[in-house]
Amino acid sequence: MNLVVIKTFSGMAMAVAAALDELKMPEIVGSIAGDDTIMCACRSIEDAAQLMHDIDALLKVTR
């Protein structure tokens, strides 16, 4: 319940994970990236929900 999975375009997960690391989001305890998927571990269910909200807000700004 405290994991957030993010899907990206093929080959972009490492770049997106690096960008998330640079944002220093307090909700993220750690993350691991593959080719097109990132898994973020959060401390709690509430932190996971907040992370999803924050990422959604970031995506809306860039559209």
Backbone as XML, in Angstrom:
<?xml version="1.0"?>
<chain id="A" units="angstrom">
  <residue number="1" name="MET">
    <atom name="N" x="0.804" y="-1.200" z="0.000"/>
    <atom name="CA" x="0.000" y="0.000" z="0.000"/>
    <atom name="C" x="0.849" y="1.268" z="0.000"/>
  </residue>
  <residue number="2" name="ASN">
    <atom name="N" x="2.114" y="1.140" z="0.360"/>
    <atom name="CA" x="2.956" y="2.334" z="0.413"/>
    <atom name="C" x="3.930" y="2.395" z="-0.755"/>
  </residue>
  <residue number="3" name="LEU">
    <atom name="N" x="3.622" y="1.670" z="-1.826"/>
    <atom name="CA" x="4.445" y="1.695" z="-3.034"/>
    <atom name="C" x="3.700" y="2.422" z="-4.139"/>
  </residue>
  <residue number="4" name="VAL">
    <atom name="N" x="4.430" y="3.220" z="-4.905"/>
    <atom name="CA" x="3.866" y="3.915" z="-6.058"/>
    <atom name="C" x="4.644" y="3.456" z="-7.280"/>
  </residue>
  <residue number="5" name="VAL">
    <atom name="N" x="3.935" y="2.966" z="-8.289"/>
    <atom name="CA" x="4.561" y="2.512" z="-9.527"/>
    <atom name="C" x="4.255" y="3.524" z="-10.617"/>
  </residue>
  <residue number="6" name="ILE">
    <atom name="N" x="5.301" y="3.953" z="-11.307"/>
    <atom name="CA" x="5.173" y="4.953" z="-12.367"/>
    <atom name="C" x="5.632" y="4.332" z="-13.676"/>
  </residue>
  <residue number="7" name="LYS">
    <atom name="N" x="4.782" y="4.389" z="-14.688"/>
    <atom name="CA" x="5.129" y="3.885" z="-16.022"/>
    <atom name="C" x="5.605" y="5.049" z="-16.884"/>
  </residue>
  <residue number="8" name="THR">
    <atom name="N" x="6.658" y="4.794" z="-17.662"/>
    <atom name="CA" x="7.209" y="5.812" z="-18.551"/>
    <atom name="C" x="7.316" y="5.245" z="-19.959"/>
  </residue>
  <residue number="9" name="PHE">
    <atom name="N" x="7.741" y="6.071" z="-20.884"/>
    <atom name="CA" x="8.073" y="5.568" z="-22.203"/>
    <atom name="C" x="9.289" y="4.663" z="-22.077"/>
  </residue>
  <residue number="10" name="SER">
    <atom name="N" x="9.431" y="3.750" z="-22.988"/>
    <atom name="CA" x="10.549" y="2.814" z="-22.970"/>
    <atom name="C" x="11.880" y="3.559" z="-22.946"/>
  </residue>
  <residue number="11" name="GLY">
    <atom name="N" x="12.746" y="3.168" z="-22.015"/>
    <atom name="CA" x="14.070" y="3.772" z="-21.909"/>
    <atom name="C" x="14.131" y="5.055" z="-21.103"/>
  </residue>
  <residue number="12" name="MET">
    <atom name="N" x="13.006" y="5.519" z="-20.557"/>
    <atom name="CA" x="12.983" y="6.808" z="-19.872"/>
    <atom name="C" x="12.886" y="6.722" z="-18.349"/>
  </residue>
  <residue number="13" name="ALA">
    <atom name="N" x="12.740" y="5.524" z="-17.807"/>
    <atom name="CA" x="12.530" y="5.400" z="-16.362"/>
    <atom name="C" x="13.696" y="5.953" z="-15.552"/>
  </residue>
  <residue number="14" name="MET">
    <atom name="N" x="14.925" y="5.691" z="-15.969"/>
    <atom name="CA" x="16.088" y="6.186" z="-15.220"/>
    <atom name="C" x="16.114" y="7.713" z="-15.184"/>
  </residue>
  <residue number="15" name="ALA">
    <atom name="N" x="15.771" y="8.350" z="-16.296"/>
    <atom name="CA" x="15.762" y="9.811" z="-16.350"/>
    <atom name="C" x="14.662" y="10.389" z="-15.457"/>
  </residue>
  <residue number="16" name="VAL">
    <atom name="N" x="13.498" y="9.779" z="-15.484"/>
    <atom name="CA" x="12.399" y="10.257" z="-14.644"/>
    <atom name="C" x="12.732" y="10.035" z="-13.169"/>
  </residue>
  <residue number="17" name="ALA">
    <atom name="N" x="13.302" y="8.887" z="-12.836"/>
    <atom name="CA" x="13.693" y="8.601" z="-11.452"/>
    <atom name="C" x="14.745" y="9.612" z="-10.979"/>
  </residue>
  <residue number="18" name="ALA">
    <atom name="N" x="15.684" y="9.940" z="-11.837"/>
    <atom name="CA" x="16.702" y="10.934" z="-11.480"/>
    <atom name="C" x="16.059" y="12.303" z="-11.246"/>
  </residue>
  <residue number="19" name="ALA">
    <atom name="N" x="15.083" y="12.654" z="-12.063"/>
    <atom name="CA" x="14.375" y="13.931" z="-11.886"/>
    <atom name="C" x="13.611" y="13.928" z="-10.564"/>
  </residue>
  <residue number="20" name="LEU">
    <atom name="N" x="12.965" y="12.819" z="-10.224"/>
    <atom name="CA" x="12.255" y="12.721" z="-8.941"/>
    <atom name="C" x="13.230" y="12.847" z="-7.778"/>
  </residue>
  <residue number="21" name="ASP">
    <atom name="N" x="14.394" y="12.235" z="-7.899"/>
    <atom name="CA" x="15.417" y="12.350" z="-6.852"/>
    <atom name="C" x="15.828" y="13.801" z="-6.655"/>
  </residue>
  <residue number="22" name="GLU">
    <atom name="N" x="15.982" y="14.535" z="-7.739"/>
    <atom name="CA" x="16.387" y="15.942" z="-7.659"/>
    <atom name="C" x="15.325" y="16.817" z="-6.992"/>
  </residue>
  <residue number="23" name="LEU">
    <atom name="N" x="14.060" y="16.406" z="-7.104"/>
    <atom name="CA" x="12.977" y="17.168" z="-6.469"/>
    <atom name="C" x="12.976" y="16.999" z="-4.952"/>
  </residue>
  <residue number="24" name="LYS">
    <atom name="N" x="13.692" y="15.985" z="-4.459"/>
    <atom name="CA" x="13.816" y="15.727" z="-3.016"/>
    <atom name="C" x="12.455" y="15.714" z="-2.326"/>
  </residue>
  <residue number="25" name="MET">
    <atom name="N" x="11.541" y="14.935" z="-2.884"/>
    <atom name="CA" x="10.203" y="14.806" z="-2.308"/>
    <atom name="C" x="10.294" y="14.019" z="-1.008"/>
  </residue>
  <residue number="26" name="PRO">
    <atom name="N" x="9.832" y="14.590" z="0.097"/>
    <atom name="CA" x="9.971" y="13.915" z="1.396"/>
    <atom name="C" x="9.182" y="12.616" z="1.499"/>
  </residue>
  <residue number="27" name="GLU">
    <atom name="N" x="8.182" y="12.438" z="0.641"/>
    <atom name="CA" x="7.374" y="11.220" z="0.681"/>
    <atom name="C" x="8.150" y="9.992" z="0.205"/>
  </residue>
  <residue number="28" name="ILE">
    <atom name="N" x="9.173" y="10.208" z="-0.643"/>
    <atom name="CA" x="9.907" y="9.093" z="-1.236"/>
    <atom name="C" x="11.057" y="8.683" z="-0.328"/>
  </residue>
  <residue number="29" name="VAL">
    <atom name="N" x="11.001" y="7.436" z="0.140"/>
    <atom name="CA" x="12.083" y="6.878" z="0.950"/>
    <atom name="C" x="13.183" y="6.359" z="0.021"/>
  </residue>
  <residue number="30" name="GLY">
    <atom name="N" x="12.778" y="5.762" z="-1.088"/>
    <atom name="CA" x="13.724" y="5.248" z="-2.066"/>
    <atom name="C" x="12.989" y="4.874" z="-3.334"/>
  </residue>
  <residue number="31" name="SER">
    <atom name="N" x="13.742" y="4.718" z="-4.407"/>
    <atom name="CA" x="13.125" y="4.339" z="-5.678"/>
    <atom name="C" x="14.080" y="3.453" z="-6.462"/>
  </residue>
  <residue number="32" name="ILE">
    <atom name="N" x="13.497" y="2.694" z="-7.364"/>
    <atom name="CA" x="14.275" y="1.831" z="-8.240"/>
    <atom name="C" x="13.645" y="1.922" z="-9.628"/>
  </residue>
  <residue number="33" name="ALA">
    <atom name="N" x="14.496" y="2.011" z="-10.638"/>
    <atom name="CA" x="13.999" y="2.187" z="-12.005"/>
    <atom name="C" x="14.480" y="1.059" z="-12.898"/>
  </residue>
  <residue number="34" name="GLY">
    <atom name="N" x="13.603" y="0.643" z="-13.777"/>
    <atom name="CA" x="13.949" y="-0.316" z="-14.817"/>
    <atom name="C" x="14.013" y="0.417" z="-16.143"/>
  </residue>
  <residue number="35" name="ASP">
    <atom name="N" x="13.523" y="-0.205" z="-17.185"/>
    <atom name="CA" x="13.523" y="0.392" z="-18.516"/>
    <atom name="C" x="12.374" y="1.388" z="-18.673"/>
  </residue>
  <residue number="36" name="ASP">
    <atom name="N" x="11.172" y="0.962" z="-18.254"/>
    <atom name="CA" x="10.000" y="1.821" z="-18.427"/>
    <atom name="C" x="9.120" y="1.886" z="-17.181"/>
  </residue>
  <residue number="37" name="THR">
    <atom name="N" x="9.660" y="1.472" z="-16.040"/>
    <atom name="CA" x="8.881" y="1.446" z="-14.806"/>
    <atom name="C" x="9.735" y="1.902" z="-13.629"/>
  </residue>
  <residue number="38" name="ILE">
    <atom name="N" x="9.127" y="2.693" z="-12.746"/>
    <atom name="CA" x="9.786" y="3.144" z="-11.519"/>
    <atom name="C" x="8.921" y="2.695" z="-10.348"/>
  </residue>
  <residue number="39" name="MET">
    <atom name="N" x="9.560" y="2.172" z="-9.307"/>
    <atom name="CA" x="8.860" y="1.850" z="-8.076"/>
    <atom name="C" x="9.389" y="2.777" z="-6.991"/>
  </residue>
  <residue number="40" name="CYS">
    <atom name="N" x="8.494" y="3.530" z="-6.381"/>
    <atom name="CA" x="8.858" y="4.431" z="-5.282"/>
    <atom name="C" x="8.294" y="3.865" z="-3.985"/>
  </residue>
  <residue number="41" name="ALA">
    <atom name="N" x="9.144" y="3.740" z="-2.987"/>
    <atom name="CA" x="8.712" y="3.311" z="-1.661"/>
    <atom name="C" x="8.474" y="4.547" z="-0.808"/>
  </residue>
  <residue number="42" name="CYS">
    <atom name="N" x="7.326" y="4.559" z="-0.136"/>
    <atom name="CA" x="6.963" y="5.662" z="0.745"/>
    <atom name="C" x="6.848" y="5.135" z="2.171"/>
  </residue>
  <residue number="43" name="ARG">
    <atom name="N" x="6.927" y="6.039" z="3.144"/>
    <atom name="CA" x="6.856" y="5.636" z="4.555"/>
    <atom name="C" x="5.473" y="5.140" z="4.956"/>
  </residue>
  <residue number="44" name="SER">
    <atom name="N" x="4.437" y="5.685" z="4.341"/>
    <atom name="CA" x="3.074" y="5.343" z="4.757"/>
    <atom name="C" x="2.125" y="5.395" z="3.563"/>
  </residue>
  <residue number="45" name="ILE">
    <atom name="N" x="0.924" y="4.913" z="3.800"/>
    <atom name="CA" x="-0.122" y="4.990" z="2.779"/>
    <atom name="C" x="-0.436" y="6.448" z="2.471"/>
  </residue>
  <residue number="46" name="GLU">
    <atom name="N" x="-0.457" y="7.278" z="3.493"/>
    <atom name="CA" x="-0.740" y="8.705" z="3.305"/>
    <atom name="C" x="0.346" y="9.375" z="2.454"/>
  </residue>
  <residue number="47" name="ASP">
    <atom name="N" x="1.603" y="9.007" z="2.690"/>
    <atom name="CA" x="2.694" y="9.555" z="1.877"/>
    <atom name="C" x="2.566" y="9.107" z="0.426"/>
  </residue>
  <residue number="48" name="ALA">
    <atom name="N" x="2.155" y="7.859" z="0.208"/>
    <atom name="CA" x="1.968" y="7.357" z="-1.164"/>
    <atom name="C" x="0.866" y="8.139" z="-1.866"/>
  </residue>
  <residue number="49" name="ALA">
    <atom name="N" x="-0.231" y="8.385" z="-1.161"/>
    <atom name="CA" x="-1.333" y="9.169" z="-1.738"/>
    <atom name="C" x="-0.879" y="10.590" z="-2.043"/>
  </residue>
  <residue number="50" name="GLN">
    <atom name="N" x="-0.107" y="11.194" z="-1.149"/>
    <atom name="CA" x="0.400" y="12.547" z="-1.373"/>
    <atom name="C" x="1.343" y="12.581" z="-2.568"/>
  </residue>
  <residue number="51" name="LEU">
    <atom name="N" x="2.197" y="11.573" z="-2.686"/>
    <atom name="CA" x="3.123" y="11.496" z="-3.824"/>
    <atom name="C" x="2.355" y="11.421" z="-5.134"/>
  </residue>
  <residue number="52" name="MET">
    <atom name="N" x="1.326" y="10.582" z="-5.186"/>
    <atom name="CA" x="0.524" y="10.480" z="-6.412"/>
    <atom name="C" x="-0.131" y="11.819" z="-6.739"/>
  </residue>
  <residue number="53" name="HIS">
    <atom name="N" x="-0.622" y="12.514" z="-5.724"/>
    <atom name="CA" x="-1.231" y="13.832" z="-5.928"/>
    <atom name="C" x="-0.201" y="14.830" z="-6.461"/>
  </residue>
  <residue number="54" name="ASP">
    <atom name="N" x="0.996" y="14.830" z="-5.856"/>
    <atom name="CA" x="2.048" y="15.765" z="-6.274"/>
    <atom name="C" x="2.498" y="15.500" z="-7.705"/>
  </residue>
  <residue number="55" name="ILE">
    <atom name="N" x="2.661" y="14.233" z="-8.069"/>
    <atom name="CA" x="3.079" y="13.883" z="-9.433"/>
    <atom name="C" x="1.999" y="14.285" z="-10.419"/>
  </residue>
  <residue number="56" name="ASP">
    <atom name="N" x="0.738" y="14.022" z="-10.063"/>
    <atom name="CA" x="-0.378" y="14.415" z="-10.937"/>
    <atom name="C" x="-0.381" y="15.922" z="-11.150"/>
  </residue>
  <residue number="57" name="ALA">
    <atom name="N" x="-0.133" y="16.692" z="-10.096"/>
    <atom name="CA" x="-0.097" y="18.148" z="-10.210"/>
    <atom name="C" x="1.062" y="18.590" z="-11.107"/>
  </residue>
  <residue number="58" name="LEU">
    <atom name="N" x="2.220" y="17.946" z="-10.980"/>
    <atom name="CA" x="3.349" y="18.274" z="-11.843"/>
    <atom name="C" x="3.028" y="18.015" z="-13.309"/>
  </residue>
  <residue number="59" name="LEU">
    <atom name="N" x="2.356" y="16.909" z="-13.580"/>
    <atom name="CA" x="2.005" y="16.573" z="-14.960"/>
    <atom name="C" x="0.993" y="17.548" z="-15.541"/>
  </residue>
  <residue number="60" name="LYS">
    <atom name="N" x="0.074" y="18.022" z="-14.732"/>
    <atom name="CA" x="-0.921" y="18.988" z="-15.205"/>
    <atom name="C" x="-0.272" y="20.331" z="-15.561"/>
  </residue>
  <residue number="61" name="VAL">
    <atom name="N" x="0.763" y="20.704" z="-14.840"/>
    <atom name="CA" x="1.467" y="21.960" z="-15.106"/>
    <atom name="C" x="2.184" y="21.897" z="-16.443"/>
  </residue>
  <residue number="62" name="THR">
    <atom name="N" x="2.709" y="20.717" z="-16.794"/>
    <atom name="CA" x="3.510" y="20.590" z="-18.006"/>
    <atom name="C" x="2.670" y="20.327" z="-19.253"/>
  </residue>
  <residue number="63" name="ARG">
    <atom name="N" x="1.376" y="20.158" z="-19.113"/>
    <atom name="CA" x="0.548" y="19.864" z="-20.284"/>
    <atom name="C" x="0.196" y="21.082" z="-21.047"/>
  </residue>
</chain>
